[in-house]
Amino acid sequence: MGDHDEQTCGDGQDGRGGPGDRAPEIEAVVTLEIRVTDWPALRAAGHRAVNGLRFEGADPERQRAAMAAEVDEGPQGALNVLLDPEQLLEGIPGVELLGGALTTRPADAFEPDFAELFPLDLPPAAAPGEGWLLTPRTACLLYEQLSALADAGYDDVEEYGGAPVAPGEEHEWAVLGRLPRLTWKQDAAWRRRMARAFDDLAGDLADGRWPQPRCPAEEMALHLALADAAAALEDEPDHIAELMDGLPAHPFDYDWTACRAFFPRDHDILLLGEPGADGIEDPDSEANRELGLGDLRPPAWFTAFADAEPRDPDRGFRR
């Protein structure tokens, strides 16, 4: 018993690291699920981190400029800088970084827990749908369609930029060719905002809120997503079954009629795609005044409705 205080943990790994001891090597895996809530603030933090780094080798300023450009590319680029393994270990005594790599991936790799976000035991009086509930399966499918349409919108911008949609070629576009013709000549900036409208509604669902449009662009986005969700049930039954695995079933599942009744303010935006609707988007036109449509010209699509809370103007873009 008298020798007990001199014993180690068997292989010298008692934390003291005496001569001849073999220092332990540890592989640490950290998984972070991150939602970007303020892209300008994240970008600023990324630039501060870049400015605080010391670059070595040939042309350090060129290296700094390249890393700053990576930050400007989007949230993933900024996080690649801010979550650098060497930076994460800085200030931790007694460890040495032997190697490491950081991989980020788009947020759609993480699925919200719709069963928790939209519980089926919610009393009817607590729901805004007069006894109707948005079920986990309906929310999940609608979220998937909104996210897919957002991706399609960004894909169109990357491929076509501000090139106009040519009549007869609209089916070659991923999604923007499905919009009314009056939008076909909008520039790339307008189109990115349209893609973001799908993301904004998907974000509402991911936060446990009903996807209730706050501007004309979001109303159009919602109508497209509802149409695609209904089509997916018919065209992709195996995929839908896999997607819904683990989510509880309910009689209100996939009630698109109720969704169209409770989510959008109205269906006026759909009139823009009707034959003979040219000019109806102009609030000064006789047809517009008769129907009380308001301004539905493309630049006004992102103006919040008078009774809706505007989106954060600094929320940035996913892509």
Order of alpha helices (4+ residues) and beta strands (2+ residues): alpha-alpha-alpha-alpha-alpha-alpha-alpha-alpha-alpha-alpha-alpha
